[in-house]
Amino acid sequence: MTTTTPLKLSSPPALVRRKLPIGIQTFSEIIEEGHYYVDKSGAAVRLVDEGKYYFLSRPRRFGKSLFLDTLKELFEGNEALFKGLAAQERWDWSKKYPVIRISFGDGVLRNRDELDARIHEILLDNAQRLGVVCTHQSIGGRFVQLIAQTHQKAGQRAVVLIDEYDKPILDNIDNSPVAIEMREGLKNLYSVLKGSDAHLKFAFLTGVSKFSKVSLFSGLNHLTDITLDKAYSAICGYTEADVDTVFAPELPGLDRELIRRWYNGYNWLGAPVYNPFALLQLFRSREFKPHWFETGTPTFLIKLLEQRQQFTPDLSRIVASEALLSTFDVDNIPVEALMFQAGYLTIKDVWQAPGQMELTLKYPNLEVQAALNNSLLQSLTGALAVPGPHISRLYRLLQAQDFAGLKDLFHAFYASIANDWYRKNEMSGFEGYYVSIFYSYFAALGLDIRLEDPTNFGRIDMTVLFNGQVFLFEFKVVELNPAGRALQQIKEMHYADKYQDRGEPIHLIGVEFSKASRNIVGFEFDTL
């Protein structure tokens, strides 16, 4: 008699959580100590195969330093670190190249003397590590000598990797004379690269901003800028596929769609990506917060927007040429270029014709929309403490559909603004200032907001979709007494028709501002 062993059904393998590489910029540490790693080595190999001189601009905390360190380990031939990664079978491990590393990521340099001293230290450290002696005294001469002697000693041309190339300028961007000094000091260093071509295997520069080649890279016109290269859009950051595969063990217990809306969306003409720092902090804390934004409040940016009296609703729909986004210098800072390069705006749509590219920008995600508008409110009102409680109350009033409470909230808020603040901040005219504040309150909540929302009959000033409700706003400037024209226009123009098929309550809200009283005088509403 034979017995049959019952068939055991195998269970799916349990998801194994690994260490979160928060703030770690060293490739070997991530690999050797069991951290999560999103494989970017294939992109590194492709760069080397296709060219020699590269430049990449990405916002802060986007993984630029880690990518440079990955390149370093490739060129130094540390094959063991790449086991199972894309580069393992595609790289020639028989050759090892000397790597010169330059980074301005540490500390703040306050003048040209400090910059020059730091450059001398960096060049000396590289010379000692590579076993060469440089006798030239000038910065340019010493850098030329370092590259040439490194080539001679190693028997292979040198690799130059420069990280945070622009930080000494950006740290002083609100002080133009010092920023210009820093620019000239860095130009003195970077201009060496072209003349050292015979001794160089590869060079890669990264930073946040993209200064014009004329002002900073004198003569280095063969630098290939891959900032807006579709093939390298995801060279830094995590894609949707990365989140669902590499970080799958971290997803249980978190709202996947909310992760996407809150942190995904940065785009450089290719696949949209997540900021690595923000996502890793979410996995650590399990809380949806402005993790990336809080690491560096854009004080200079807020001041610039205030000085130029930026109409804040326009920030989510700026249209700019590719050339404008690439034009950045100490004494010429377009708001669009600064916000795009710093990561506060990203690409939404592209229109292209021969020789022309027009880009429509938007907030990358809810984290940036909410946090930036919170900071803008503090600037618009001149009060750091006022916006926070009002934002929280606005959320609760929207949940309760308490329109009388909304009117009281905004009336009290405008009444609290000091008179001299009105005189300084009447951006885009009186209505522009009031609407900017109104809009930024809703944007600071991270809500789905649609400005100048098109319909068959006209444009709705502002549509807000929230909690299964549709809120349609129309704004008017009147004299001292309300006229009811704002609500009347919503009804006469049949703005609500666009949203009827959603099957959700639609709230029509007409808001009227009085320049004389400097406040809301009309706040009428109706629900369909």
Summary of the structure (lengths in Angstrom):
residues: 528
radius of gyration: 27.2
end to end distance: 77.9
largest distance: 101.9
contacts: 1631
relative contact order: 0.08
helix: 45%
strand: 18%
